[in-house]
Amino acid sequence: MSQSTVPRPAAASGDGPPTPGDGEPADGRAPGPRSRRRGGRGRRRRGRPTVHIPEGGVGFRERFRRDRTLILMTMPAVLLLFVFAYIPIAGNVIAFQFFSPYAGNGFFESLANSTWVGLEQFQRMVNDRYFWNALENTLVFSFLQLVLFFPLPIALAILINSFLHSKVRAWAQAVLYLPHFFSWVLVITVFQQIFGGAGLIAQTARNHGFADGFDLMTDPGFFKFLITAQLIWKDAGWGIIVFLAALAAVNHELYESAAVDGAGRWRRMWHVTLPALRPVIALLLVLQIGGMLTVGMEQFIIQRTAVGPGTSEVLDTYVWFAGIKNGQFSYAAAVGIVKGIFSLALILAANKVAHAMGEAGVYKKS
């Protein structure tokens, strides 16, 4: 049998050109340093690009270019705040005048034609016993709300988050949050039907032979507790949502670790839940203290005739009746300025206390 005349492959004989993969690229070029070995110096390093920050920091133009989308999104809110909150502050100049809206055509002409009286309106405020009565009532109502109302949403949020089933939790949250949408007229009407002279409790007492005269809605001594109870029923559900959102961010591994270490339900609440809520509690407490001189107006005006102005008068209603009903605009502006200054002092003092406790408060300590 004759030997085959078919030539051998070039790779076997070594006479032909090398094939791709034998150390030479397919296009015939000489192998470069990157193809000599895998992972050598010639391979490009993949990773995050190095960011060079200039010595003077990022300039305003660069920051604006970087954050221009967020700035455009916040501009409508900033504009509304500037128009309706900051520009009206200039109107407080009437506190140093005997302002009359009939002194000219329009506000600015009346402002220019009104008489300047200096600090006379503030001296009148200091000597007015009705002002001190309104301030005393405001502080009493604010203290009761701080002691009785502020801790309740925290306790209810912990209860809903820890002790109830998920379906019961959703139902309880919806029921507690619903009164927040009620008007004060409806809230006071509900309380009137329960605690009034013709309410449920009074009728039940009369049906069982007890003496007449039960009417907590017209009792001046009980009015401060009645106001606080109405506020709790209406707005406690709103505070629950804030604390439940803070509890949702707590890592459940902390509870599991505490349970493994032998901590019971109360110890886990004390050492895990409350420390997680501490920043939110500090922030809301600072805001609550800063708003101590603002306890609302509609709730007190509706019940003013039932208990009398001596019991229900607060700074908000005092400014309303003095400035709007009686036309004493300069005097009402003076009271508003004093109220704003003391509110600012309270919120700054409360923020200092929050910083001393290690919390950020309204703003971080620089």
Secondary structure, DSSP 4 states (H G I P E B T S, - for coil): -PPP-PPPPHHHHS-SPPPTTSSS-TTSPPP-GGGTSTT-TTSPPPSPPPP---TT---HHHHHHHHHHHHHHHHHHHHHHIIIIIGGGGGGGGGGEE--TTSSSSHHHHHHHSEE-TTHHHHHHHT-HHHHHHHHHHHHHHHHIIIIITHHHHHHHHHHHHHS-HHHHHHHHHHHHGGGGS-HHHHHHHHHHHHSTTSHHHHHHHHTTPPS---GGG-GGGHHHHHHHHHHHHHHHHHHHHHHHHHHTS-HHHHHHHHHTT--HHHHIIIIIHHHHHHHHHHHHHHHHHTTT---SHHHHHTHHHH-HHHH--HHHHHIIIIIIS--HHHHHHHHHHHHHHHHHHHHHHHHHHHHTT--TTS---
